[in-house]
């Protein structure tokens, strides 16, 4: 079945209790028979650092195509791609408020945006499945844990922004040693930008990608650290660039679809 993708741009205005506008896009398609179904899935999409909510658009279109194919076992009511308040178009409309908060914890701010959007959209208990990439994963996790009425039946994460509690990668900013009022109470990465670039080039050229992928799987499924995913998968042919959603959207979507098909209502994805 050919699907004509429909987009609805949604803006929740800022309030006294929350200073940022929240932007999102609702995706569905013409003639969607599940648009009012309480049984069909509602997918909630969150993005990584440095991109925007439209990063999911190719995957959205492909997933709707798969879900409407002959003998499909997946029913989708709608998909919501929610934007981090300091990314994409959101960064433009929130520029004045962002400038007032240079040291904000934007992962938690993203989580608050997710919370507020789902409550306002009356979508807190409509067979929610969270689908996230990188830092969008902890933002989604925090949102789910912070508001009891938001219930996700499953979570699918791509390259989640996870680290162990004893892994430190930050040091005090050099300006922190300056005398007031010129001191800057911030931090920088312990690894310099130049060395980071070199490591990235070396990483992309290494032949032992299979070994590194196994190390990542082991880290993500470390039960001693409280990580117990139902499964960990690797998309073959994806570049070592942390942007599988951009470079392999069709394969990522096919993986999402297969997980939705295989999952029962109590599964953890």
ChimeraX commands (.cxc) that place a marker at each C-alpha (Angstrom):
marker #1 position 0.00,0.00,0.00 radius 0.5
marker #1 position 1.34,3.44,-0.94 radius 0.5
marker #1 position 1.07,5.94,1.91 radius 0.5
marker #1 position 0.76,9.69,1.53 radius 0.5
marker #1 position 2.59,11.03,4.55 radius 0.5
marker #1 position 0.79,13.71,6.54 radius 0.5
marker #1 position 2.64,16.12,8.84 radius 0.5
marker #1 position 1.17,18.28,11.58 radius 0.5
marker #1 position 3.52,20.84,13.11 radius 0.5
marker #1 position 2.73,21.30,16.80 radius 0.5
marker #1 position 3.93,24.13,19.05 radius 0.5
marker #1 position 3.23,24.24,22.78 radius 0.5
marker #1 position 3.73,27.78,24.03 radius 0.5
marker #1 position 5.98,28.50,26.99 radius 0.5
marker #1 position 4.45,29.00,30.43 radius 0.5
marker #1 position 5.59,30.46,33.73 radius 0.5
marker #1 position 6.44,26.97,34.96 radius 0.5
marker #1 position 8.33,26.13,31.77 radius 0.5
marker #1 position 10.08,28.90,29.80 radius 0.5
marker #1 position 10.59,27.10,26.49 radius 0.5
marker #1 position 8.31,26.54,23.53 radius 0.5
marker #1 position 8.04,22.83,22.69 radius 0.5
marker #1 position 8.02,21.88,19.02 radius 0.5
marker #1 position 7.02,18.51,17.59 radius 0.5
marker #1 position 5.75,16.94,14.39 radius 0.5
marker #1 position 2.88,14.48,14.31 radius 0.5
marker #1 position 3.10,11.99,11.44 radius 0.5
marker #1 position 0.29,9.90,10.02 radius 0.5
marker #1 position -0.96,9.14,6.50 radius 0.5
marker #1 position -4.08,9.61,4.39 radius 0.5
marker #1 position -6.75,7.02,5.11 radius 0.5
marker #1 position -5.04,5.68,8.23 radius 0.5
marker #1 position -7.61,3.17,9.60 radius 0.5
marker #1 position -5.95,3.19,13.02 radius 0.5
marker #1 position -5.95,6.94,13.68 radius 0.5
marker #1 position -8.61,6.57,16.41 radius 0.5
marker #1 position -7.67,3.05,17.53 radius 0.5
marker #1 position -6.89,2.47,21.20 radius 0.5
marker #1 position -5.11,-0.76,20.26 radius 0.5
marker #1 position -2.71,0.69,17.68 radius 0.5
marker #1 position 0.75,1.94,18.63 radius 0.5
marker #1 position 1.79,5.54,19.15 radius 0.5
marker #1 position 5.51,5.97,18.51 radius 0.5
marker #1 position 7.48,8.70,20.29 radius 0.5
marker #1 position 10.74,9.68,18.57 radius 0.5
marker #1 position 13.67,11.57,20.13 radius 0.5
marker #1 position 16.86,12.66,18.42 radius 0.5
marker #1 position 20.57,12.99,19.15 radius 0.5
marker #1 position 22.74,16.03,19.80 radius 0.5
marker #1 position 23.40,18.32,16.88 radius 0.5
marker #1 position 20.42,17.42,14.69 radius 0.5
marker #1 position 16.65,18.10,14.79 radius 0.5
marker #1 position 13.29,16.36,14.87 radius 0.5
marker #1 position 13.13,15.92,11.07 radius 0.5
marker #1 position 16.09,13.49,11.22 radius 0.5
marker #1 position 13.51,10.69,11.57 radius 0.5
marker #1 position 11.44,11.60,8.49 radius 0.5
marker #1 position 12.86,9.00,6.08 radius 0.5
marker #1 position 12.49,6.31,8.73 radius 0.5
marker #1 position 8.92,7.45,9.49 radius 0.5
marker #1 position 7.86,7.14,5.85 radius 0.5
marker #1 position 9.52,3.74,5.49 radius 0.5
marker #1 position 7.96,2.43,8.71 radius 0.5
marker #1 position 4.48,3.47,7.64 radius 0.5
marker #1 position 5.09,1.72,4.32 radius 0.5
marker #1 position 6.11,-1.48,6.12 radius 0.5
marker #1 position 3.18,-1.31,8.53 radius 0.5
marker #1 position 0.67,-0.98,5.67 radius 0.5
marker #1 position 2.15,-3.74,3.52 radius 0.5
marker #1 position 0.27,-6.98,2.89 radius 0.5
marker #1 position 0.08,-9.24,5.98 radius 0.5
marker #1 position 1.58,-6.56,8.25 radius 0.5
marker #1 position 1.26,-7.35,11.94 radius 0.5
marker #1 position 1.93,-3.80,13.12 radius 0.5
marker #1 position -0.78,-1.16,13.57 radius 0.5
marker #1 position 0.40,2.43,14.05 radius 0.5
marker #1 position -1.94,5.22,15.13 radius 0.5
marker #1 position 0.59,8.04,14.81 radius 0.5
marker #1 position 4.21,9.00,15.36 radius 0.5
marker #1 position 5.39,12.07,17.27 radius 0.5
marker #1 position 8.91,13.42,16.76 radius 0.5
marker #1 position 9.68,15.76,19.67 radius 0.5
marker #1 position 12.50,18.30,19.42 radius 0.5
marker #1 position 15.03,19.20,22.09 radius 0.5
marker #1 position 14.25,22.84,23.08 radius 0.5
marker #1 position 17.76,24.02,22.08 radius 0.5
marker #1 position 17.94,22.23,18.71 radius 0.5
marker #1 position 16.61,22.85,15.22 radius 0.5
marker #1 position 13.77,25.32,14.82 radius 0.5
marker #1 position 13.25,25.13,18.58 radius 0.5
marker #1 position 16.63,26.82,19.11 radius 0.5
marker #1 position 15.39,29.75,17.02 radius 0.5
marker #1 position 12.10,30.30,18.82 radius 0.5
marker #1 position 13.72,29.72,22.22 radius 0.5
marker #1 position 16.89,31.74,21.56 radius 0.5
marker #1 position 16.21,34.45,24.15 radius 0.5
marker #1 position 15.47,32.00,26.97 radius 0.5
marker #1 position 18.37,29.71,26.00 radius 0.5
marker #1 position 20.80,32.64,26.29 radius 0.5
marker #1 position 19.72,33.12,29.91 radius 0.5
marker #1 position 20.73,29.55,30.79 radius 0.5
marker #1 position 24.27,28.83,29.51 radius 0.5
marker #1 position 24.86,26.03,32.03 radius 0.5
marker #1 position 21.51,24.27,31.67 radius 0.5
marker #1 position 21.27,20.48,31.84 radius 0.5
marker #1 position 19.76,20.07,28.39 radius 0.5
marker #1 position 19.25,16.31,28.63 radius 0.5
marker #1 position 16.91,16.83,31.56 radius 0.5
marker #1 position 15.35,19.83,29.80 radius 0.5
marker #1 position 14.65,17.57,26.83 radius 0.5
marker #1 position 13.05,15.07,29.22 radius 0.5
marker #1 position 10.82,17.81,30.64 radius 0.5
marker #1 position 9.79,18.79,27.12 radius 0.5
marker #1 position 8.83,15.19,26.39 radius 0.5
marker #1 position 6.82,14.96,29.60 radius 0.5
marker #1 position 4.91,18.16,28.97 radius 0.5
marker #1 position 4.21,17.35,25.34 radius 0.5
marker #1 position 2.80,13.88,26.00 radius 0.5
marker #1 position 0.58,15.14,28.80 radius 0.5
marker #1 position -0.66,18.08,26.71 radius 0.5
marker #1 position -1.28,15.83,23.69 radius 0.5
marker #1 position -3.28,13.41,25.85 radius 0.5
marker #1 position -0.98,10.62,24.70 radius 0.5
marker #1 position 0.32,9.34,28.02 radius 0.5
marker #1 position -1.32,5.93,27.85 radius 0.5
marker #1 position -1.95,5.11,24.18 radius 0.5
marker #1 position 0.26,2.07,23.62 radius 0.5
marker #1 position 3.38,4.22,23.61 radius 0.5
marker #1 position 6.63,2.90,22.17 radius 0.5
marker #1 position 9.68,5.11,22.60 radius 0.5
marker #1 position 12.24,5.16,19.79 radius 0.5
marker #1 position 15.38,7.17,20.49 radius 0.5
marker #1 position 18.89,7.91,19.29 radius 0.5
marker #1 position 21.94,8.83,21.40 radius 0.5
marker #1 position 21.13,11.45,24.07 radius 0.5
marker #1 position 17.47,11.13,23.11 radius 0.5
marker #1 position 17.53,7.79,24.96 radius 0.5
marker #1 position 18.33,9.08,28.49 radius 0.5
marker #1 position 15.93,11.98,27.91 radius 0.5
marker #1 position 13.19,9.47,27.12 radius 0.5
marker #1 position 14.13,7.28,30.09 radius 0.5
marker #1 position 14.06,10.25,32.48 radius 0.5
marker #1 position 10.68,11.37,31.16 radius 0.5
marker #1 position 9.21,7.89,31.61 radius 0.5
marker #1 position 10.52,7.63,35.17 radius 0.5
marker #1 position 9.55,11.16,36.23 radius 0.5
marker #1 position 5.85,11.09,35.39 radius 0.5
marker #1 position 3.99,7.92,36.47 radius 0.5
marker #1 position 1.09,8.56,34.08 radius 0.5
marker #1 position 3.44,8.26,31.09 radius 0.5
marker #1 position 3.60,4.56,30.38 radius 0.5
marker #1 position 5.81,3.16,27.61 radius 0.5
marker #1 position 5.08,-0.45,26.73 radius 0.5
marker #1 position 8.50,-0.71,25.08 radius 0.5
marker #1 position 11.67,1.25,24.27 radius 0.5
marker #1 position 13.91,0.92,21.22 radius 0.5
marker #1 position 17.18,2.84,21.40 radius 0.5
marker #1 position 19.87,3.40,18.77 radius 0.5
marker #1 position 23.40,4.02,20.04 radius 0.5
marker #1 position 22.05,5.23,23.39 radius 0.5
marker #1 position 23.99,7.93,25.21 radius 0.5
marker #1 position 25.09,5.67,28.07 radius 0.5
marker #1 position 28.17,5.58,30.24 radius 0.5
marker #1 position 29.25,3.89,33.44 radius 0.5
marker #1 position 29.20,5.95,36.65 radius 0.5
marker #1 position 32.97,5.61,37.13 radius 0.5
marker #1 position 33.89,6.85,33.61 radius 0.5
marker #1 position 34.97,10.49,33.72 radius 0.5
marker #1 position 35.66,12.51,30.60 radius 0.5
marker #1 position 35.47,16.10,31.85 radius 0.5
marker #1 position 37.92,18.51,33.44 radius 0.5
marker #1 position 37.60,22.07,34.74 radius 0.5
marker #1 position 37.68,24.75,32.08 radius 0.5
marker #1 position 41.08,26.55,32.04 radius 0.5
marker #1 position 39.27,29.83,32.71 radius 0.5
marker #1 position 38.16,28.47,36.09 radius 0.5
marker #1 position 41.62,29.45,37.40 radius 0.5
marker #1 position 41.12,33.12,36.55 radius 0.5
marker #1 position 40.40,35.64,39.26 radius 0.5
marker #1 position 36.85,36.97,39.60 radius 0.5
marker #1 position 35.01,38.32,37.73 radius 0.5
marker #1 position 36.76,36.58,34.84 radius 0.5
marker #1 position 36.53,33.02,36.15 radius 0.5
marker #1 position 34.35,30.59,34.20 radius 0.5
marker #1 position 32.83,27.77,36.30 radius 0.5
marker #1 position 32.48,25.36,33.41 radius 0.5
marker #1 position 34.03,22.14,32.16 radius 0.5
marker #1 position 35.55,20.83,28.94 radius 0.5
marker #1 position 36.29,17.34,27.68 radius 0.5
marker #1 position 39.56,15.88,28.89 radius 0.5
marker #1 position 40.30,14.84,25.31 radius 0.5
marker #1 position 41.27,17.81,23.14 radius 0.5
marker #1 position 39.42,18.51,19.89 radius 0.5
marker #1 position 42.50,17.70,17.82 radius 0.5
marker #1 position 43.00,14.35,19.52 radius 0.5
marker #1 position 39.28,13.63,19.28 radius 0.5
marker #1 position 39.44,14.14,15.50 radius 0.5
marker #1 position 42.49,11.87,15.20 radius 0.5
marker #1 position 40.83,9.14,17.27 radius 0.5
marker #1 position 37.75,9.36,15.09 radius 0.5
marker #1 position 39.80,8.86,11.93 radius 0.5
marker #1 position 41.69,5.96,13.47 radius 0.5
marker #1 position 38.48,4.40,14.71 radius 0.5
marker #1 position 36.84,4.53,11.29 radius 0.5
marker #1 position 39.86,2.82,9.71 radius 0.5
marker #1 position 40.24,0.00,12.20 radius 0.5
marker #1 position 39.65,-3.50,10.89 radius 0.5
marker #1 position 38.38,-4.90,14.18 radius 0.5
marker #1 position 34.90,-3.34,13.97 radius 0.5
marker #1 position 33.35,-6.70,14.87 radius 0.5
marker #1 position 35.34,-6.78,18.13 radius 0.5
marker #1 position 34.37,-3.21,19.01 radius 0.5
marker #1 position 30.73,-3.90,18.26 radius 0.5
marker #1 position 30.84,-6.90,20.58 radius 0.5
marker #1 position 32.40,-4.72,23.29 radius 0.5
marker #1 position 29.53,-2.26,22.87 radius 0.5
marker #1 position 26.95,-5.04,23.09 radius 0.5
marker #1 position 28.61,-6.34,26.26 radius 0.5
marker #1 position 28.57,-2.87,27.80 radius 0.5
marker #1 position 24.92,-2.25,26.95 radius 0.5
marker #1 position 23.80,-5.62,28.35 radius 0.5
marker #1 position 25.87,-5.59,31.55 radius 0.5
marker #1 position 23.40,-6.93,34.12 radius 0.5
marker #1 position 25.77,-6.05,37.00 radius 0.5
marker #1 position 25.29,-2.39,36.02 radius 0.5
marker #1 position 21.51,-2.82,35.88 radius 0.5
marker #1 position 21.29,-2.93,32.08 radius 0.5
marker #1 position 19.00,-5.77,30.95 radius 0.5
marker #1 position 17.75,-5.07,27.41 radius 0.5
marker #1 position 15.63,-7.71,25.76 radius 0.5
marker #1 position 18.05,-7.70,22.82 radius 0.5
marker #1 position 21.03,-5.87,21.35 radius 0.5
marker #1 position 21.38,-5.67,17.57 radius 0.5
marker #1 position 23.95,-4.31,15.14 radius 0.5
marker #1 position 23.15,-2.88,11.71 radius 0.5
marker #1 position 25.65,-4.25,9.23 radius 0.5
marker #1 position 27.28,-1.71,6.94 radius 0.5
marker #1 position 26.57,1.28,9.16 radius 0.5
marker #1 position 29.54,3.69,9.26 radius 0.5
marker #1 position 31.37,4.14,12.56 radius 0.5
marker #1 position 30.03,7.66,12.91 radius 0.5
marker #1 position 27.21,7.43,15.47 radius 0.5
marker #1 position 24.69,8.47,12.81 radius 0.5
marker #1 position 23.04,5.22,11.76 radius 0.5
marker #1 position 19.65,7.00,11.59 radius 0.5
marker #1 position 21.00,9.33,8.91 radius 0.5
marker #1 position 23.14,6.92,6.90 radius 0.5
marker #1 position 21.06,3.73,7.15 radius 0.5
marker #1 position 17.46,4.86,7.79 radius 0.5
marker #1 position 15.85,2.01,5.86 radius 0.5
marker #1 position 17.82,-0.69,7.69 radius 0.5
marker #1 position 17.15,1.04,11.01 radius 0.5
marker #1 position 13.45,1.10,10.19 radius 0.5
marker #1 position 13.41,-2.56,9.22 radius 0.5
marker #1 position 14.97,-3.38,12.59 radius 0.5
marker #1 position 12.34,-1.28,14.39 radius 0.5
marker #1 position 9.58,-3.04,12.47 radius 0.5
marker #1 position 10.93,-6.51,13.27 radius 0.5
marker #1 position 11.10,-5.66,16.97 radius 0.5
marker #1 position 7.54,-4.36,16.97 radius 0.5
marker #1 position 6.37,-7.57,15.29 radius 0.5
marker #1 position 8.21,-9.84,17.71 radius 0.5
marker #1 position 7.30,-7.99,20.90 radius 0.5
marker #1 position 4.42,-9.05,23.10 radius 0.5
marker #1 position 2.71,-6.48,25.39 radius 0.5
marker #1 position 5.12,-7.19,28.26 radius 0.5
marker #1 position 8.33,-7.22,26.24 radius 0.5
marker #1 position 11.29,-4.92,26.87 radius 0.5
marker #1 position 12.90,-3.87,23.58 radius 0.5
marker link #1:1,2 radius 0.2
marker link #1:2,3 radius 0.2
marker link #1:3,4 radius 0.2
marker link #1:4,5 radius 0.2
marker link #1:5,6 radius 0.2
marker link #1:6,7 radius 0.2
marker link #1:7,8 radius 0.2
marker link #1:8,9 radius 0.2
marker link #1:9,10 radius 0.2
marker link #1:10,11 radius 0.2
marker link #1:11,12 radius 0.2
marker link #1:12,13 radius 0.2
marker link #1:13,14 radius 0.2
marker link #1:14,15 radius 0.2
marker link #1:15,16 radius 0.2
marker link #1:16,17 radius 0.2
marker link #1:17,18 radius 0.2
marker link #1:18,19 radius 0.2
marker link #1:19,20 radius 0.2
marker link #1:20,21 radius 0.2
marker link #1:21,22 radius 0.2
marker link #1:22,23 radius 0.2
marker link #1:23,24 radius 0.2
marker link #1:24,25 radius 0.2
marker link #1:25,26 radius 0.2
marker link #1:26,27 radius 0.2
marker link #1:27,28 radius 0.2
marker link #1:28,29 radius 0.2
marker link #1:29,30 radius 0.2
marker link #1:30,31 radius 0.2
marker link #1:31,32 radius 0.2
marker link #1:32,33 radius 0.2
marker link #1:33,34 radius 0.2
marker link #1:34,35 radius 0.2
marker link #1:35,36 radius 0.2
marker link #1:36,37 radius 0.2
marker link #1:37,38 radius 0.2
marker link #1:38,39 radius 0.2
marker link #1:39,40 radius 0.2
marker link #1:40,41 radius 0.2
marker link #1:41,42 radius 0.2
marker link #1:42,43 radius 0.2
marker link #1:43,44 radius 0.2
marker link #1:44,45 radius 0.2
marker link #1:45,46 radius 0.2
marker link #1:46,47 radius 0.2
marker link #1:47,48 radius 0.2
marker link #1:48,49 radius 0.2
marker link #1:49,50 radius 0.2
marker link #1:50,51 radius 0.2
marker link #1:51,52 radius 0.2
marker link #1:52,53 radius 0.2
marker link #1:53,54 radius 0.2
marker link #1:54,55 radius 0.2
marker link #1:55,56 radius 0.2
marker link #1:56,57 radius 0.2
marker link #1:57,58 radius 0.2
marker link #1:58,59 radius 0.2
marker link #1:59,60 radius 0.2
marker link #1:60,61 radius 0.2
marker link #1:61,62 radius 0.2
marker link #1:62,63 radius 0.2
marker link #1:63,64 radius 0.2
marker link #1:64,65 radius 0.2
marker link #1:65,66 radius 0.2
marker link #1:66,67 radius 0.2
marker link #1:67,68 radius 0.2
marker link #1:68,69 radius 0.2
marker link #1:69,70 radius 0.2
marker link #1:70,71 radius 0.2
marker link #1:71,72 radius 0.2
marker link #1:72,73 radius 0.2
marker link #1:73,74 radius 0.2
marker link #1:74,75 radius 0.2
marker link #1:75,76 radius 0.2
marker link #1:76,77 radius 0.2
marker link #1:77,78 radius 0.2
marker link #1:78,79 radius 0.2
marker link #1:79,80 radius 0.2
marker link #1:80,81 radius 0.2
marker link #1:81,82 radius 0.2
marker link #1:82,83 radius 0.2
marker link #1:83,84 radius 0.2
marker link #1:84,85 radius 0.2
marker link #1:85,86 radius 0.2
marker link #1:86,87 radius 0.2
marker link #1:87,88 radius 0.2
marker link #1:88,89 radius 0.2
marker link #1:89,90 radius 0.2
marker link #1:90,91 radius 0.2
marker link #1:91,92 radius 0.2
marker link #1:92,93 radius 0.2
marker link #1:93,94 radius 0.2
marker link #1:94,95 radius 0.2
marker link #1:95,96 radius 0.2
marker link #1:96,97 radius 0.2
marker link #1:97,98 radius 0.2
marker link #1:98,99 radius 0.2
marker link #1:99,100 radius 0.2
marker link #1:100,101 radius 0.2
marker link #1:101,102 radius 0.2
marker link #1:102,103 radius 0.2
marker link #1:103,104 radius 0.2
marker link #1:104,105 radius 0.2
marker link #1:105,106 radius 0.2
marker link #1:106,107 radius 0.2
marker link #1:107,108 radius 0.2
marker link #1:108,109 radius 0.2
marker link #1:109,110 radius 0.2
marker link #1:110,111 radius 0.2
marker link #1:111,112 radius 0.2
marker link #1:112,113 radius 0.2
marker link #1:113,114 radius 0.2
marker link #1:114,115 radius 0.2
marker link #1:115,116 radius 0.2
marker link #1:116,117 radius 0.2
marker link #1:117,118 radius 0.2
marker link #1:118,119 radius 0.2
marker link #1:119,120 radius 0.2
marker link #1:120,121 radius 0.2
marker link #1:121,122 radius 0.2
marker link #1:122,123 radius 0.2
marker link #1:123,124 radius 0.2
marker link #1:124,125 radius 0.2
marker link #1:125,126 radius 0.2
marker link #1:126,127 radius 0.2
marker link #1:127,128 radius 0.2
marker link #1:128,129 radius 0.2
marker link #1:129,130 radius 0.2
marker link #1:130,131 radius 0.2
marker link #1:131,132 radius 0.2
marker link #1:132,133 radius 0.2
marker link #1:133,134 radius 0.2
marker link #1:134,135 radius 0.2
marker link #1:135,136 radius 0.2
marker link #1:136,137 radius 0.2
marker link #1:137,138 radius 0.2
marker link #1:138,139 radius 0.2
marker link #1:139,140 radius 0.2
marker link #1:140,141 radius 0.2
marker link #1:141,142 radius 0.2
marker link #1:142,143 radius 0.2
marker link #1:143,144 radius 0.2
marker link #1:144,145 radius 0.2
marker link #1:145,146 radius 0.2
marker link #1:146,147 radius 0.2
marker link #1:147,148 radius 0.2
marker link #1:148,149 radius 0.2
marker link #1:149,150 radius 0.2
marker link #1:150,151 radius 0.2
marker link #1:151,152 radius 0.2
marker link #1:152,153 radius 0.2
marker link #1:153,154 radius 0.2
marker link #1:154,155 radius 0.2
marker link #1:155,156 radius 0.2
marker link #1:156,157 radius 0.2
marker link #1:157,158 radius 0.2
marker link #1:158,159 radius 0.2
marker link #1:159,160 radius 0.2
marker link #1:160,161 radius 0.2
marker link #1:161,162 radius 0.2
marker link #1:162,163 radius 0.2
marker link #1:163,164 radius 0.2
marker link #1:164,165 radius 0.2
marker link #1:165,166 radius 0.2
marker link #1:166,167 radius 0.2
marker link #1:167,168 radius 0.2
marker link #1:168,169 radius 0.2
marker link #1:169,170 radius 0.2
marker link #1:170,171 radius 0.2
marker link #1:171,172 radius 0.2
marker link #1:172,173 radius 0.2
marker link #1:173,174 radius 0.2
marker link #1:174,175 radius 0.2
marker link #1:175,176 radius 0.2
marker link #1:176,177 radius 0.2
marker link #1:177,178 radius 0.2
marker link #1:178,179 radius 0.2
marker link #1:179,180 radius 0.2
marker link #1:180,181 radius 0.2
marker link #1:181,182 radius 0.2
marker link #1:182,183 radius 0.2
marker link #1:183,184 radius 0.2
marker link #1:184,185 radius 0.2
marker link #1:185,186 radius 0.2
marker link #1:186,187 radius 0.2
marker link #1:187,188 radius 0.2
marker link #1:188,189 radius 0.2
marker link #1:189,190 radius 0.2
marker link #1:190,191 radius 0.2
marker link #1:191,192 radius 0.2
marker link #1:192,193 radius 0.2
marker link #1:193,194 radius 0.2
marker link #1:194,195 radius 0.2
marker link #1:195,196 radius 0.2
marker link #1:196,197 radius 0.2
marker link #1:197,198 radius 0.2
marker link #1:198,199 radius 0.2
marker link #1:199,200 radius 0.2
marker link #1:200,201 radius 0.2
marker link #1:201,202 radius 0.2
marker link #1:202,203 radius 0.2
marker link #1:203,204 radius 0.2
marker link #1:204,205 radius 0.2
marker link #1:205,206 radius 0.2
marker link #1:206,207 radius 0.2
marker link #1:207,208 radius 0.2
marker link #1:208,209 radius 0.2
marker link #1:209,210 radius 0.2
marker link #1:210,211 radius 0.2
marker link #1:211,212 radius 0.2
marker link #1:212,213 radius 0.2
marker link #1:213,214 radius 0.2
marker link #1:214,215 radius 0.2
marker link #1:215,216 radius 0.2
marker link #1:216,217 radius 0.2
marker link #1:217,218 radius 0.2
marker link #1:218,219 radius 0.2
marker link #1:219,220 radius 0.2
marker link #1:220,221 radius 0.2
marker link #1:221,222 radius 0.2
marker link #1:222,223 radius 0.2
marker link #1:223,224 radius 0.2
marker link #1:224,225 radius 0.2
marker link #1:225,226 radius 0.2
marker link #1:226,227 radius 0.2
marker link #1:227,228 radius 0.2
marker link #1:228,229 radius 0.2
marker link #1:229,230 radius 0.2
marker link #1:230,231 radius 0.2
marker link #1:231,232 radius 0.2
marker link #1:232,233 radius 0.2
marker link #1:233,234 radius 0.2
marker link #1:234,235 radius 0.2
marker link #1:235,236 radius 0.2
marker link #1:236,237 radius 0.2
marker link #1:237,238 radius 0.2
marker link #1:238,239 radius 0.2
marker link #1:239,240 radius 0.2
marker link #1:240,241 radius 0.2
marker link #1:241,242 radius 0.2
marker link #1:242,243 radius 0.2
marker link #1:243,244 radius 0.2
marker link #1:244,245 radius 0.2
marker link #1:245,246 radius 0.2
marker link #1:246,247 radius 0.2
marker link #1:247,248 radius 0.2
marker link #1:248,249 radius 0.2
marker link #1:249,250 radius 0.2
marker link #1:250,251 radius 0.2
marker link #1:251,252 radius 0.2
marker link #1:252,253 radius 0.2
marker link #1:253,254 radius 0.2
marker link #1:254,255 radius 0.2
marker link #1:255,256 radius 0.2
marker link #1:256,257 radius 0.2
marker link #1:257,258 radius 0.2
marker link #1:258,259 radius 0.2
marker link #1:259,260 radius 0.2
marker link #1:260,261 radius 0.2
marker link #1:261,262 radius 0.2
marker link #1:262,263 radius 0.2
marker link #1:263,264 radius 0.2
marker link #1:264,265 radius 0.2
marker link #1:265,266 radius 0.2
marker link #1:266,267 radius 0.2
marker link #1:267,268 radius 0.2
marker link #1:268,269 radius 0.2
view
